[in-house]
Amino acid sequence: MSQISASLMSILDLEPLERNLFRGRSPKSTWPRVFGGQVIAQSLYAACKTVEGRQPHSLHAYFLLAGDPTIPIVYEVDRLRDGRSFTTRRVLAIQKGEAIFAMSASFQVEEPGYDHQMPMPKVPMPEELPGRAEMLSGAPSMPAPIKAYYQRERPIEIRPVELERYYGGGKMAPRFNVWIRAMEALPDEPAIHQAVLAYASDLMLLDSSLIAHGTTVFDGQIQAASLDHALWFHRPFRADDWLLYAQDSPSASGARGFSRGLVFDRQGRLVASVAQEGLVRPRPDLS
């Protein structure tokens, strides 16, 4: 297992402190605050550790305060309900005695039912797209902050479809398709794959709300932060195989951008849906 993959698994290596209490740590990085996807993943995995025989089907979360990556995060799980078909958990992520994140998650017994889905967008398969090294070597005009983002070592591989949005093409339709997968093979435990997708779901979704305005969250003049996040799991999947993250942004107003994502496996099955609203506004210190 590579150092990157080990880092991903270490994120989910939660330490039990007491019944319903877990402690998670952040990987070493230069980021001044904890990555939101990390807190979503750890909160979901903490909730999963209190449920048996059921898989999560949805989560709804709010980011309350920026997390400090230099100190551990305590996850407090509240067992709200254990019903015949559904189980509900609430999780608080706590640092320095304050809640930095709050999440509710619902679990369901496996059962049959009606089945339909939206079709997967017609996009190139990941093998047809440049990998990270090829993408960066063939992109000398890519703005430095964006290039730095894609150069960064991370446990999730990212292959964007619409790279042209980064080349100063101006305002475009607010749609962005990205293939994602864990860098290395993961254990067969479904909760791990769900937590890894939860981690990856926050990587770039907010940025899609700025496509229509010809800018990105990498612009130093933009202040951006995730406010809330929702994720629904529809069908089984593996996060260590390619998943298409098809994103769009129906609205931006009041200094908030709203973005959605549909996640498909390579066979075209819709495996998850995501929604997020975030703060997007010109930096007040530059106005």
N, C-alpha and C positions, 0 to 999 in steps of 0.2 A: 504494500500500500504506500503510495507516494505521500510526501509531507503535506501536499495540498489536500488529498483525500482524507488523510489522518486528521487534518484540521477540521474538515467537515464533520467527521464522526465525533471529534472531541466536542464540537458545539452541542451535539445531542447527548453527550455523556453527562447527564444530570446526576448530581449527588443527592441521594435521599437524606434529608435532615430529620424528618419526623413524618408521621402520617400526614399526607397532603402537602408537605413542604419539600421543595427541591432547590438545589443551588446550581446555577449554570455560570460558565465563564465565557469571556470573549477571547477570540484568537488575537495574538499580538499583531498590531497594525499601526499605521500612522494616522488613522482616522481619529478625529477628536471626540466622536460620539459613537455609540453602539449602532450598528446597521440595523434598520428596522426589521428586515427579513429574519435576522438572527433571533430577535425577541419573539416574533410570530412563531418561528419554528420551535424554539425552546418551550414557549407557552403551550403550543399544541401537543408537543411530546410529553410535557408534564401532565397534561390532562389525560392523554392516552394511557399513562402509567396508572391511572386510577379507574380504568374501565376494562372489563374483560368481556370477550366474545362479541364486541361491537366495534364498528369502524366509524370514524368521524365522517359526517356528510356536509357539515358547514361550520364556519367560524366567523365571528364578527368582532372587530377589535378597534380600539382607540389608542393612539399614541398620545401620551399625556405630558411627558417630560423627556428631554434628551438623556439617553443613558451614558454613563461613564464607563468606557471600555477597560479601565484599569482596576476596577473592583468587581466582585461577583454580583450576580443578580439572584435574588431569592424569589421563587415562584410559589405562590400560595394558591392551592386548588380548593375550591368550594364545591362540594358534591351537592348540587342543587336538587337533582332528581334522578331516580333510577326507576323508569317505568317499564312496562311490558315490551314496548317496541323502541322507545327512545330513552336516551340518557343525556342529561344536561350538566355541563361543568362550567364554572366561572373561574378565571385565572387572573390573579394580580401579579405583576412583575414589580418587585420592590428594590430600591436602592436607597441607602441612607435614611431609612424609615419612611420613604415616600413612594407612592405608586407612580411608576413611569409608564405603565402600559396596562390596559385592561382588556380581557377577551372573554367572550362566551363561545362555547363549542357544543355542538349537538352530535350525538352518536346514535346509530340505528342498527337493529338486527338486520341481517341480510334477508331480503325477501323479494319475490318476483313482482312485476308490475308493468304498466304501459312503458313503451320504449320508443323514443324518437329523438332526433338531434338536428342541429344546424349542420350543413356541410362544411368541410374544411376549405379554407381559401385555396385557390390554385396558385401555388408558389413553388419555386425550385426546392428540391429536397436538399438536406444539409450537405450531402456529398457533392452537390453541384455548386456550393458556395465556398468562398475562400476561408481557410482556417485563420486563426489569429495572426500567425507570422506572415502568411501570404497577404492577408487583408492590410496589415500595417506597412509592409514593404511596398505594396502597390498603392499606398495612399499618402504620398508626400504632402498633399495639400490639405489633409485632414487637420482641423484646428488642434492645437497642442493639448488643451484640456481633455478633448474627446479621445485623442490618441493615447494619452496617459491612462484614461479609464480602461481602454481595451488592452493596454499593455500590462495592467495590474494582474498579478497572480491571484486567482480566486478558484474556489472549488467547483464552480459552475462554468462550463464552456458555453460561449455565446456566439451565434452566427446570425447577424442581422441580414434581412433580405433587402430592405430599401436603404442601402448605404448612402444613396445620393442625398438623403436629407441632411447629411453632415457637411456637404460641400458648398454651402452658401447658396442653395437653390431657391431661397425665399420661401414664401408661404406655400404649404402643400396640404392636401387632404389629410386630416388627423388620423392616419392609420399607420401601424408599424408592425411588421411580422418578424419574429425572431425565433430561431431554433435554439433550444437550451437542453443541456443534460449535465448530470454529475460527471466529473472528470474521470472517475473510476467506478468499478462495480461496487454496488451496495449490498448489504445483507438482504435476505428475502423478507424480512419483517415489513409488512405493509405500512405500519406507522412511521417507519424511517423514510420511506418513499414519499409519504404524505407530508412529513415535516420538511423534507428537502425541497419539495415543490413549494411549500409555504415560504421557505427561505428565498427561493428563486423568484417567486411571484412579485416581490417588492424591488427587484433589481432595477427596473427601468420603466415601470408602468406610469408613474407620475410624469415622466418626460414626454410621453405621448400627448399630453395636454398642451404642449407648447409647439407641436409641429405646425399647427394652423397659423402660428404667429412668427414662424421663421426663426425660432430660437430653440435653445435646449437648456436643461438644468445645469449644464456645464458652463454656461455663460456666467462670468463673474459678476454681472450686473443683475442676476436673477436670484431672489431668495426663494428657496423651495424646501418644503418639508411635508412628509406624509402626515395626514390628520387621522384618517380611519382606513380600515382595510377589511374586506369581506372575501371569503373564499368558499366555494362549494365544490365538493367532490362528487362526480357523477358515476364514474366507472373505474375499475382497477387499472393500474398503470405501473410502469417502472420509471423512476426518475433518473436512472442511469442509462436509459435509451433516449433517443432524440424525441423532444416534444416541441410542437409548434405553439408559440405564444403569440396569438393573433390579437393585437391591441387596437383600440380606437378611443377617441375622446369626443363624446357627444356635446360637451358643454364646458365653457370656462367663463366665470363671472364672479364679481365680488372678491377678487384676489384668490379664488379657489378654482382649481382645475379638476374635472371629473373624468376618470378613465375607466375603461372596461377591458377585460381580456378573456378570450376563449382559448383553452389549452387542449390541443389534439395530439394523439400519438401518431406515429408515422403511418399507421394503417387508416388514419382519418377518423378514428373514434374520438368523440368529444369526452374528455376525461375530467375536466374541471372548468369552472368559471370564476372570474375574479372581478372585483370592483374596488375602486379606491378614489378618495377625494384628498387633495393636498393643497397646501398653501403654495401659490405661484404668483409672485409680484416683484416689481423692481425693488432692489435693495433700498430701504429707507435712508441708509447712510450715504447713498449716492444721489438721492433726489434733491 
